[in-house]
Amino acid sequence: MQETPVSLEWTVPFQTSKFTSACNNLPGARARVMDELAACTARPSTQRVCDLLRTLHAIPDVLLILNHPLWNLLCEPSRRV
């Protein structure tokens, strides 16, 4: 039986801001990582975000995309260009 891969979009809490990432082709057996992402979102920690991104990066065949890479996270939302 072939596993169905999972794809998701995660709004990542990082320090005083947030950014969006897409995680594609996550093996179904590893989908429990979604619980870890949700826990990190509920109780943000910079170290935990970095650990989770490393975990996702280490899974073969997973495509991790950081959306809006040129977004200036330090600017106030009304001043972003």
N, C-alpha and C positions, 0 to 999 in steps of 0.2 A: 504494500500500500504506500503510495507516494504522499509525502507531507505537503500541505499547502502552506506556502510562505506567507508571512504576515508583513504588512507595511503600515507605518503609522507616522503621524506628525506629532512632534513634542515641542511645546512651548517651554523652553529651558530657562529656569530662574538662575541668573548668574550675577552674583554680587548685587548691585543696586538696579539691575535691569533684567531684561528677558530677550531671548532670541528664539527663532523657530528653526527646528531641524526636522529632516525627514529621514526615516530609517526604513529602507526597502530590502526585501528579500530575507527577512529574519526567519530562520527555520521555526516551524511550529513548535518543536520541542523546546525552543529557547524563548517562547513567547512570554514566559513568566517574568522576563525582564520588564515587561510592561508594568507589573506591580511595583517593581523597584523604581521605575520612572515616576509613577504616580506618587509614591512615598517621598521621593526627592522633591517633587513639585509641591507637595503639601508641607514639607519641612526642608526648605532649601539649605544647601550647604555647598559652597564652592568646591570643596574637596570631593564630595559625593558626585557632583556633576562631572568633574574631571574623571573620576573612577568609572562612572557609567559610560562616558564617551569612549574611554579606553576599552571597556568591555565590549561595546558595540563594534568598535574598530577591529577588534581581535577575532570576531566571528567571521569565518570564511564566507565569501559570497555576499556579505551584507554591504549595501551601498548606503553610506551615511552622508547626507547632504546638509550643509549649513546654509540655510536660506538667508538672503539679504546680507551677504558677507561684507558689503561696504556700508552698512548701516552704522552710524555713529552712535554707539550706545551711551556715550557720555553726555550727549545733548538732551535738553529737555524736549519732551514730545512736540511741543508747539514750535520748537526751533529746528526740528529736523528738516533737511532738504533732500 
